[in-house]
Amino acid sequence: MKQPSQQAVQKRNRIFTRQCRICDAPAQYSYFGTVSCYSCKMFFRRRALSTKKDLKCTCNGQYPSNIRICTSCRLTKCFQLGMSTDRFRSSRQNTLIKLPRQPTVWNFSQADQLLLTNNQWALLSNLHHSYNESHLLTIGQSLHDLHYHSHLPYTTYETLVNQFLESIYDTTRDYLHMNHDLSELPFHERSIVLRAAVANVTCMTSVFSIGYCRLYNLDNFLYFMKMKYGKYAVDISCWAVKYIDQDLTVNKMTMALFAVSEDSYSTKMSTNFPISSMIIHIQHRYVEVIWKYLILKYNYSGAVKRFLNLTSWILAMKILTSHAETLLTHVNHIDSLVEQIELKFVLDDIEHILETNS
């Protein structure tokens, strides 16, 4: 019998490094606020908002050794360990989340708000909040702060750099999984668009985080990055930092637009990038929302300058993504992310079918 390679074993062991806090099964992600397996995630999603509120405990309030035996005990434990219905995503039947016209992160007058429709405000807010950069920037800031500790062990800083890189890929995966427009594409189109989206957002996230955390002039950080990806890739990334906008919302909307842009340099995708009505509609919606937001916040002159800078950033990213396709380590990460996100989309579809039929 063929033995698995060492790389395959390491990859398999890396997938499940945690335990579900509900049933102790192997787990990889945090769902609804608690590290849990996919089975407990689906259980909580189905039961937490169930109309059958009065579940009868079959264990007299004592958790059984197998928590899955008693539905009441299992649901109670989910709530006690931090799972919350507030973290539920909206049903796939709703294309947009209904939000107030004015998102809490922006302070505009009542008259100014009329420039964007309710749906456009909702789209702007959804795309802003679905990109969660907090963990990535926390690691990046630690790299910046620890750079000046002369007694810091070499291996410790290298480990932190590796965590930073892993966080870039994790942030990309979670962000694209939360993009409702991508999930609604036909499967044959989504597989092509998703490959380009992962490649584009990963590169843009790396430049964004390097610039935001001011890592571009840290010798130790640049040394480890050049060891992994080569001098040219690092030089492009540091050069592209100058195009990052000071407005975080503009950066996030640029990522959303770049995610649905053609990656003509990829060797892993068909040369026939799907230019369907759905793709064009998504691109037009994103561009219109970005432009209206810029007009609203910076007036016409400021909007033109920032939009030109935004365009320059995307063009710079095209140079980086083109070169990144020649880096085997990076390409392997991209392929893995595409598989993970596709699997998540399929599981979401199954979950939606189960909820619809329950």
C-alpha positions as CSV (number, residue, x, y, z in Angstrom):
1,M,0.0,0.0,0.0
2,K,1.4,3.4,-1.0
3,Q,2.4,5.5,2.0
4,P,1.3,9.2,2.1
5,S,4.2,11.6,1.5
6,Q,5.5,13.6,4.4
7,Q,4.1,16.8,2.8
8,A,0.7,15.3,2.6
9,V,0.8,14.2,6.2
10,Q,1.9,17.6,7.3
11,K,-0.9,19.2,5.3
12,R,-3.4,16.8,6.8
13,N,-2.2,17.5,10.4
14,R,-2.2,21.2,9.8
15,I,-5.9,21.2,8.7
16,F,-7.3,20.0,12.1
17,T,-5.2,21.5,14.8
18,R,-8.0,22.3,17.2
19,Q,-11.0,20.5,18.8
20,C,-14.6,21.4,18.7
21,R,-15.6,22.9,22.0
22,I,-19.0,21.3,21.8
23,C,-18.3,17.7,21.0
24,D,-14.5,17.4,21.0
25,A,-14.3,16.4,17.4
26,P,-11.5,17.7,15.2
27,A,-12.2,21.3,14.1
28,Q,-10.5,23.9,11.9
29,Y,-12.6,27.1,12.1
30,S,-14.6,29.2,14.5
31,Y,-18.3,29.3,13.7
32,F,-20.8,31.8,15.2
33,G,-18.2,32.8,17.9
34,T,-16.8,29.4,19.0
35,V,-14.3,26.9,17.6
36,S,-16.5,24.1,16.4
37,C,-16.8,21.3,13.9
38,Y,-19.0,21.6,10.8
39,S,-21.5,19.2,12.3
40,C,-22.1,21.4,15.4
41,K,-22.1,24.5,13.2
42,M,-25.0,23.1,11.1
43,F,-26.8,21.8,14.3
44,F,-26.7,25.2,15.9
45,R,-27.8,27.0,12.7
46,R,-30.8,24.7,12.4
47,R,-31.8,24.6,16.0
48,A,-31.0,28.0,17.5
49,L,-33.8,29.7,15.6
50,S,-36.1,26.7,15.5
51,T,-39.8,27.3,16.3
52,K,-39.6,24.3,18.6
53,K,-38.4,26.2,21.6
54,D,-39.3,23.7,24.3
55,L,-36.7,20.9,23.7
56,K,-36.9,18.2,26.3
57,C,-33.7,17.1,28.0
58,T,-33.3,13.3,28.0
59,C,-30.3,13.4,30.5
60,N,-31.9,15.4,33.4
61,G,-29.7,18.4,32.7
62,Q,-26.4,16.3,32.9
63,Y,-24.3,16.5,29.8
64,P,-23.8,13.0,28.4
65,S,-20.4,11.7,27.5
66,N,-21.5,12.0,23.9
67,I,-23.1,15.4,23.7
68,R,-24.8,14.6,20.4
69,I,-27.2,12.2,22.2
70,C,-29.3,14.9,23.8
71,T,-30.4,17.8,21.5
72,S,-31.3,20.0,24.4
73,C,-27.9,19.6,26.1
74,R,-26.1,20.1,22.9
75,L,-27.9,23.3,22.1
76,T,-27.5,24.6,25.7
77,K,-23.7,23.9,25.5
78,C,-23.5,25.8,22.2
79,F,-25.0,28.9,23.8
80,Q,-22.9,28.6,27.0
81,L,-19.6,28.4,25.0
82,G,-20.3,31.6,23.1
83,M,-22.2,30.7,20.0
84,S,-24.6,33.5,19.0
85,T,-27.4,33.9,16.5
86,D,-26.2,37.4,15.8
87,R,-23.4,35.9,13.7
88,F,-25.8,34.2,11.3
89,R,-25.5,35.2,7.7
90,S,-28.6,36.2,5.9
91,S,-30.5,33.6,3.8
92,R,-29.4,33.1,0.2
93,Q,-32.9,34.3,-0.8
94,N,-32.0,37.8,0.2
95,T,-29.4,39.4,-2.1
96,L,-28.8,42.4,0.2
97,I,-28.9,42.9,3.9
98,K,-31.4,45.6,4.9
99,L,-29.4,48.3,6.7
100,P,-30.1,51.9,7.6
101,R,-29.3,54.4,4.8
102,Q,-26.3,55.7,6.8
103,P,-23.7,53.0,7.9
104,T,-22.3,53.6,11.3
105,V,-18.7,54.0,10.0
106,W,-19.6,57.2,8.0
107,N,-20.9,60.5,9.1
108,F,-22.7,62.2,6.3
109,S,-25.6,64.7,6.4
110,Q,-29.1,63.6,5.5
111,A,-28.9,65.4,2.1
112,D,-25.6,63.9,1.2
113,Q,-26.8,60.4,1.9
114,L,-29.3,60.7,-1.0
115,L,-26.4,60.3,-3.5
116,L,-26.4,56.6,-2.8
117,T,-29.6,54.4,-2.9
118,N,-30.5,52.1,0.0
119,N,-29.1,49.1,-1.9
120,Q,-25.9,50.9,-2.6
121,W,-25.4,51.8,1.0
122,A,-26.0,48.2,1.9
123,L,-23.5,47.0,-0.7
124,L,-20.9,49.5,0.6
125,S,-21.4,48.4,4.2
126,N,-21.3,44.7,3.4
127,L,-18.1,44.9,1.3
128,H,-16.5,47.1,4.0
129,H,-17.3,44.8,6.9
130,S,-16.8,41.5,5.1
131,Y,-13.1,42.2,4.8
132,N,-11.8,41.6,8.3
133,E,-8.2,42.8,8.5
134,S,-7.9,42.9,12.3
135,H,-6.0,39.7,12.9
136,L,-3.7,40.3,9.9
137,L,-2.8,43.8,11.0
138,T,-2.3,42.7,14.6
139,I,0.4,40.3,13.5
140,G,1.8,43.0,11.2
141,Q,2.0,45.5,14.0
142,S,3.8,42.9,16.2
143,L,6.4,42.4,13.4
144,H,6.9,46.1,13.3
145,D,7.2,46.5,17.1
146,L,9.5,43.4,17.6
147,H,11.8,44.5,14.8
148,Y,13.5,46.9,17.3
149,H,14.1,44.2,20.0
150,S,17.7,43.4,19.5
151,H,17.6,40.3,21.7
152,L,14.7,38.7,19.9
153,P,15.6,35.2,18.7
154,Y,16.0,34.7,15.0
155,T,13.5,31.8,14.9
156,T,10.9,33.7,16.8
157,Y,10.8,36.5,14.2
158,E,10.8,34.0,11.4
159,T,7.8,32.2,13.0
160,L,5.9,35.5,13.2
161,V,6.6,36.2,9.5
162,N,5.2,32.8,8.6
163,Q,2.1,33.6,10.7
164,F,1.7,36.9,8.9
165,L,1.8,35.2,5.5
166,E,-0.7,32.5,6.6
167,S,-3.0,35.3,7.8
168,I,-2.9,36.9,4.4
169,Y,-4.2,33.7,2.8
170,D,-6.7,33.2,5.6
171,T,-8.0,36.8,5.3
172,T,-8.4,36.3,1.5
173,R,-10.3,33.0,2.0
174,D,-12.7,34.3,4.5
175,Y,-13.3,37.5,2.6
176,L,-14.1,35.8,-0.7
177,H,-16.3,33.3,1.0
178,M,-18.4,36.1,2.4
179,N,-18.9,37.7,-1.1
180,H,-22.5,36.9,-2.0
181,D,-21.9,38.0,-5.7
182,L,-19.3,35.3,-6.2
183,S,-21.3,32.6,-4.6
184,E,-24.3,33.3,-6.9
185,L,-22.4,32.9,-10.1
186,P,-23.0,29.8,-12.2
187,F,-20.6,27.1,-11.3
188,H,-18.6,27.1,-14.6
189,E,-18.1,30.8,-14.4
190,R,-17.4,30.9,-10.6
191,S,-14.5,28.4,-10.9
192,I,-12.7,30.7,-13.3
193,V,-13.6,34.0,-11.6
194,L,-12.7,32.6,-8.2
195,R,-9.2,31.6,-9.3
196,A,-8.6,35.2,-10.5
197,A,-10.2,36.6,-7.4
198,V,-8.0,34.6,-5.0
199,A,-4.8,35.6,-6.9
200,N,-5.8,39.2,-7.1
201,V,-7.0,39.7,-3.5
202,T,-4.0,37.8,-2.0
203,C,-1.5,40.1,-3.7
204,M,-3.4,43.2,-2.9
205,T,-3.9,42.1,0.7
206,S,-0.1,41.6,1.1
207,V,0.7,45.1,-0.2
208,F,-2.1,46.7,1.9
209,S,-0.9,45.0,5.1
210,I,2.8,45.8,4.4
211,G,2.0,49.4,3.8
212,Y,-0.5,49.8,6.7
213,C,1.9,48.3,9.2
214,R,5.0,50.1,7.8
215,L,6.9,46.8,7.1
216,Y,8.5,48.0,3.9
217,N,11.6,49.4,5.5
218,L,12.3,46.7,8.1
219,D,15.4,44.8,7.1
220,N,14.6,41.6,9.0
221,F,11.1,41.4,7.6
222,L,12.3,42.0,4.0
223,Y,15.1,39.4,4.4
224,F,12.6,36.7,5.3
225,M,10.2,37.7,2.5
226,K,13.0,37.7,-0.1
227,M,14.0,34.2,1.0
228,K,10.4,33.0,0.4
229,Y,9.4,34.9,-2.7
230,G,12.5,36.5,-4.2
231,K,13.8,40.1,-4.4
232,Y,11.7,41.1,-7.4
233,A,8.4,40.2,-5.8
234,V,9.3,42.1,-2.6
235,D,10.5,45.1,-4.5
236,I,7.2,45.3,-6.5
237,S,5.2,45.1,-3.2
238,C,7.2,47.8,-1.5
239,W,6.9,50.0,-4.6
240,A,3.1,49.5,-4.9
241,V,2.7,50.7,-1.2
242,K,2.7,54.3,-2.4
243,Y,-0.7,53.8,-4.1
244,I,-2.5,52.7,-0.9
245,D,-5.3,55.2,0.0
246,Q,-5.5,56.7,3.4
247,D,-9.2,55.9,3.4
248,L,-9.7,52.3,4.6
249,T,-13.1,52.1,2.9
250,V,-11.6,53.1,-0.5
251,N,-9.0,50.3,-0.1
252,K,-11.6,47.7,0.7
253,M,-13.8,48.7,-2.2
254,T,-10.7,48.6,-4.5
255,M,-10.1,45.0,-3.3
256,A,-13.8,44.2,-4.1
257,L,-13.4,45.6,-7.6
258,F,-10.0,43.9,-8.2
259,A,-11.5,40.6,-7.0
260,V,-13.8,40.5,-10.1
261,S,-11.2,41.7,-12.5
262,E,-9.7,39.5,-15.2
263,D,-6.4,37.8,-14.3
264,S,-5.1,37.4,-17.9
265,Y,-1.6,36.3,-16.6
266,S,-2.8,33.2,-14.8
267,T,-1.5,29.9,-16.2
268,K,-4.1,28.0,-14.3
269,M,-7.3,29.4,-15.9
270,S,-8.8,29.5,-19.3
271,T,-8.0,32.4,-21.5
272,N,-11.7,33.0,-22.0
273,F,-12.5,34.9,-18.9
274,P,-16.3,34.9,-18.5
275,I,-17.7,38.3,-19.6
276,S,-21.3,37.4,-18.9
277,S,-24.0,39.9,-18.0
278,M,-23.6,38.9,-14.4
279,I,-19.9,39.7,-14.2
280,I,-20.4,43.0,-16.0
281,H,-23.2,43.9,-13.7
282,I,-21.1,43.2,-10.6
283,Q,-18.2,45.2,-11.9
284,H,-20.5,48.2,-12.8
285,R,-22.2,48.1,-9.3
286,Y,-18.8,48.2,-7.6
287,V,-17.4,51.0,-9.7
288,E,-20.6,53.1,-9.3
289,V,-20.6,52.7,-5.5
290,I,-16.8,53.6,-5.3
291,W,-17.3,56.7,-7.4
292,K,-20.4,57.9,-5.5
293,Y,-18.6,57.3,-2.2
294,L,-15.6,59.3,-3.4
295,I,-17.8,62.2,-4.7
296,L,-19.8,62.2,-1.4
297,K,-16.7,62.3,0.8
298,Y,-14.1,64.2,-1.2
299,N,-16.1,66.3,-3.8
300,Y,-15.5,66.0,-7.5
301,S,-11.8,67.2,-7.6
302,G,-10.8,64.9,-4.7
303,A,-12.8,62.0,-6.2
304,V,-11.0,62.3,-9.5
305,K,-7.5,62.2,-7.8
306,R,-8.4,59.3,-5.6
307,F,-10.0,57.3,-8.4
308,L,-6.9,57.8,-10.6
309,N,-4.7,56.6,-7.7
310,L,-7.0,53.6,-7.2
311,T,-6.5,52.8,-10.9
312,S,-2.8,53.1,-10.5
313,W,-2.9,50.7,-7.6
314,I,-4.8,48.1,-9.6
315,L,-2.3,48.4,-12.5
316,A,0.6,48.0,-10.0
317,M,-1.1,44.9,-8.7
318,K,-1.4,43.5,-12.2
319,I,2.4,43.6,-12.4
320,L,2.7,41.8,-9.0
321,T,0.0,39.1,-9.8
322,S,1.8,38.5,-13.2
323,H,5.1,37.8,-11.5
324,A,3.4,35.9,-8.6
325,E,2.2,33.3,-11.1
326,T,5.8,32.2,-11.6
327,L,6.3,31.5,-7.8
328,L,5.5,27.8,-7.1
329,T,5.0,28.3,-3.4
330,H,2.5,31.1,-4.0
331,V,0.6,29.2,-6.7
332,N,0.2,26.2,-4.5
333,H,-1.3,28.4,-1.8
334,I,-3.7,29.9,-4.4
335,D,-4.8,26.5,-5.7
336,S,-5.4,25.3,-2.1
337,L,-7.5,28.4,-1.3
338,V,-9.6,28.0,-4.4
339,E,-10.5,24.4,-3.4
340,Q,-11.3,25.5,0.2
341,I,-13.6,28.3,-0.9
342,E,-15.3,26.2,-3.5
343,L,-15.9,23.6,-0.8
344,K,-17.4,26.2,1.5
345,F,-19.7,27.4,-1.3
346,V,-20.9,23.8,-1.8
347,L,-21.5,23.3,1.9
348,D,-23.4,26.5,2.1
349,D,-25.6,25.3,-0.7
350,I,-26.2,22.1,1.1
351,E,-27.0,23.9,4.3
352,H,-29.4,26.2,2.5
353,I,-31.2,23.2,1.0
354,L,-31.5,21.5,4.4
355,E,-32.9,24.7,5.9
356,T,-35.4,25.1,3.1
357,N,-36.6,21.5,3.4
358,S,-36.7,21.4,7.2
